Amino acid sequence: MISKTFNRYIWLLNTLLQQRRLTFEEISYRWRDSYLGDGKPLTLRTFHVHREAIAELFGVEVKCDTSTYEYYISSPSQLKSDRTRQWLLNSFTVSNMIEAGHNMKDRILFEDIPEGTEFIQTVIDAMQRSKELQIDYQPFGDQRATYHLQPYAMKVYNQRWYIVGYLKEKEDIRNIALDRTLEMDLTDNDFLFPEDFDAEEYYANTVGIYVNKNLEPQKVLLRVYGIQVEYMRSLPLHFSQKEVNTKAGEYSDFQYWLSLTPELTTKILSMGEKVEVLGPDLLKKEVIRRLFNTIHHYTKQGEKIIDLAPSDLEELKFVLKINDIEKAFSKLKGRELDIMKKIYGIDYAPMSLDEIGREYGLVAERIRQIRNKAIQHLKEEIS
């Protein structure tokens, strides 16, 4: 549980970050009405003590504009650019709110965090003292092993903690995941932290945690469609992201400088049809290969291919995102309209592709093609 004094620092810092400028009187009255104030205004002496603590903990100053007697955070951008302090502030803010609310614990939901956080203090201690770690490790899909690691840095990715450092058994720099760590001991063996190692630089050309020094970074160009553009703008895929082209309301092209790692492909695939790889060709082919493998899981049953088109009227409404199907069908004509009505049971009992094919003297595959073309036609008309 975070101490009440620390909660006060967090409250004051967040209040000034949100309101930007406040006089001491305004701060004092807000304090009185908050969950920390107990109905009492903040004293000037306590306020100045908190100012000093904020400067020490978060590296930002609470300054006073003597022309207006308003207090403000002198360099909020500095706090935002320091990801460690920003992460700490965010974490303590949420913890602060939960503690204050008492009854909010079941109404603020978090993602599950994998095991391993109990080793964080040991890792930090090892980094501070330049001591080697002995780690009993269980990698996914491999045998349990004992490693000796010289920890250089730590990174959080996808809710998991990783240590990056020199792994003696591999004679190279590697990542160790804390959630796969079974036991960890701080040894008496010293190591010399390499002066030329920079954690930011080490991960600079990769998305995620996987680093392969043999993969040269290259220009990656993605076309992002629809509302996903706004998500990419607000939370870039990588710090090298540049928006190089846009067609309002349709798409934007984003450029990156990245190594082509499996994690990059996974990230792109996670955005589905909203993202298209324009280059390089190697990345485009890898995305296509994995898409085909995925489709194979869903479309194969032995040698029989499953029909992916909507199987009934309700599913068709869902795919087209409409309720008035008859209005939508009014855009179809002739044989196309008649076949769609028979397939989906409008003015007829639903018929199979084989049954409709026999009526028209066509094979079922041809009826399927007409149906798919009609669905595509409806999608274009409705959009």
Secondary structure, DSSP 8 states (H G I E B T S, - for coil): ---HHHHHHHHHHHHHHHHS-EEHHHHHHHHHHSTTTTT----HHHHHHHHHHHHHHHS--EEEETTTTEEEES-HHHHHH-HHHHHHHHHHHHHHHHHHHSS-TTTS------S-GGGHHHHHHHHHHTEEEEEEE--TTS--EEEEEEEEEEEEETTEEEEEEEETTTTEEEEEEGGGEEEEEEEEEE----TT--HHHHTTT-SSS---TTS--EEEEEEEETTHHHHHHHS-SSTT-EEEEEETTTEEEEEEEE---HHHHHHHHHTGGGEEEEE-HHHHHHHHHHHHHHHHHHHEETTEE---S--SHHHHHHHHT-S-HHHHHTT--HHHHHHHHHHHTSSS----HHHHHHHHT--HHHHHHHHHHHHHHHHHHH-
